[in-house]
Amino acid sequence: MATPATTEALRRELERLEQADLYRRRRIAAWSPELGPAELVVDGRRCLAFCSNDYLGLARDPRLAEALAAHARTGGTGSGAAHLVAGHGPEHQALEEELAEFTGFPRALLFSTGYMANLGLLGALAERGDLVAEDRLNHASLLDASRLSGATVRRYAHADAAAAVRRLQGAARRRFIVTDGVFSMDGDAAPLAALADAARRHQAELLVDDAHGLGVLGPEGTGSVAAAGLQPADVTALVGTLGKAFGTFGAFVAGGEAVIETLVQRARSYIYTTAPPPPLAAATRRALAIARAEPWRRARLETLVARFRHGAATLGLRLLPSATPIQPVLAGSSGVALQAAAALFEAGLWVTPIRPPTIPAGTARLRITLSAAHEEADVDRLLEALATVAALRAEAGA
Ligand SMILES: Cc1ncc(COP(=O)(O)O)c(C=O)c1O
């Protein structure tokens, strides 16, 4: 038990969060085969969900479940050790090779999560005396990673390559430009061509976290780098996650031989942790093959995004400039975001309100995400419900 003084201080802070509409609550969400692919039972209520990162609709694909179960039966469930001890199996190795081939980089290295991949990457490459320029809307894991590395961290104005360059001025051993490929809470794409050009001109390393672009953007879903017309050689390292478009769990870093081998030797979040379960690697290999072979999933997403944006703009909702399946609707205050999400939930639609500190103060939003598991009729149902949420329209000045 915490001491009475600490307990009291924690209680006061929790009350402050509650009063500021910033308290977060988990809901229990369950899927079972009798539900539609985008449906969930949430706290006992059947809902159509618009808040998952399962962009390609693979998380409940029976082919992935079969790959996972088959490998668990014949190869066991757990890896039993870290990759460098005894935990690196043939499925991990094959998946790394396939991810390298998919992304076009010489090598790829698996991590247990995207958060850990970012910690490992920046921790291994950057140190005190280095300069890291981070987009101010980068994912928290990238910001935490560069801060933990000991380097000097400077945040630049969102999606502004010239501002990134200004942040790299001064003496340094190494310079880094670090960006999300697709911004997780806004859905817009980083100006990767301009950032790559800036990195080249200023001898900086460009690190791209494409958690929300891989599988979704570019030819065969190869991600934001290809979608921006760049080659893998334009980027020092690419981070990809496997728990979003690929429908499983985990992450990887792709890069050149020297970068990846440095991660093997130095990335603490790689070395000092148990390797992911091998059946998960088997399921991810299946997901990767399906994602490449079924372009209809990306085509459907494009159709759904266009349909949603057209409908939401007609309703006078405040959208952000996003062409990806992440389609936030601005609410402004946390209270309005909570109220709007609650109204949608009553109508059987699950959308999560996103509030500070995840996003800047005054920009609370409904983070609506679309998936190839949705039908056009699902988007229409969401739009009909949004039309009835007066709080959102009032906030938009409608
Ligand atoms: C841009 C970005 N990077 C990294 C992560 C972390 O990935 P993971 O969930 O695999 O830890 C996320 C979200 O979870 C993300 O949105």
The ligand as a Tripos MOL2 file, in Angstrom:
@<TRIPOS>MOLECULE
LIG
   16    16     1     0     0
SMALL
NO_CHARGES

@<TRIPOS>ATOM
      1 C1          3.1090    6.7040  -34.6760 C.3       1 LIG1
      2 C2          3.1230    5.5900  -33.6730 C.ar      1 LIG1
      3 N1          4.2870    5.0310  -33.3410 N.ar      1 LIG1
      4 C3          4.3620    4.0410  -32.4410 C.ar      1 LIG1
      5 C4          3.2310    3.5550  -31.8330 C.ar      1 LIG1
      6 C5          3.3780    2.4750  -30.8210 C.3       1 LIG1
      7 O1          3.1890    1.2360  -31.4090 O.3       1 LIG1
      8 P1          2.7630    0.0010  -30.4960 P.3       1 LIG1
      9 O2          1.3150    0.1450  -30.2270 O.co2     1 LIG1
     10 O3          3.1210   -1.2090  -31.3090 O.co2     1 LIG1
     11 O4          3.5960    0.1160  -29.2470 O.co2     1 LIG1
     12 C6          1.9810    4.1020  -32.1700 C.ar      1 LIG1
     13 C7          0.7000    3.6410  -31.5820 C.2       1 LIG1
     14 O5          0.4960    2.7530  -30.8570 O.2       1 LIG1
     15 C8          1.9320    5.1370  -33.0990 C.ar      1 LIG1
     16 O6          0.7570    5.7060  -33.4060 O.3       1 LIG1
@<TRIPOS>BOND
     1     1     2 1
     2     2     3 ar
     3     2    15 ar
     4     3     4 ar
     5     4     5 ar
     6     5     6 1
     7     5    12 ar
     8     6     7 1
     9     7     8 1
    10     8     9 2
    11     8    10 1
    12     8    11 1
    13    12    13 1
    14    12    15 ar
    15    13    14 2
    16    15    16 1
@<TRIPOS>SUBSTRUCTURE
     1 LIG1         1 GROUP 0 **** ****
